[in-house]
Amino acid sequence: MTDWTPDITVIPPDRAILLDLLRLRKRYRIEGLAWQSAPVKISCEHPEVANLLLDEKKAALETAEFHAKGQFRRTESALIEGTDYLSSLREMLKRQQVSP
């Protein structure tokens, strides 16, 4: 399936950020669905491997949560405080390599 992009010559910065966020969310959703289906398939053939994968996932969640909180803290604070949030969103999206 190809990406659909409407014919727009100029897109405002806030809408460009939202579009990048949607693309990032779509990418993570696709990856998440793929990673969710893999253990199910493996568990049918090798239940012991599936249990090992689940144990490792539980252990990795703490580290992942810590890093995610740090990545989003600046933008969340800016949104709550009513300050400029677009610049921190741009920086975050650049780190995720979404923007062209």
Number of C-alpha atoms within 10 A of each C-alpha: 3 4 6 6 7 6 6 6 5 7 10 7 12 13 10 14 19 13 16 20 18 13 15 17 12 12 12 12 12 12 11 11 10 11 11 11 10 11 19 13 12 15 14 10 11 12 14 11 13 18 14 11 15 12 11 11 12 10 11 11 11 11 10 11 11 10 11 11 11 10 15 13 12 14 21 15 13 16 13 9 10 9 10 12 17 16 13 17 21 20 14 17 16 13 11 10 11 17 16 5
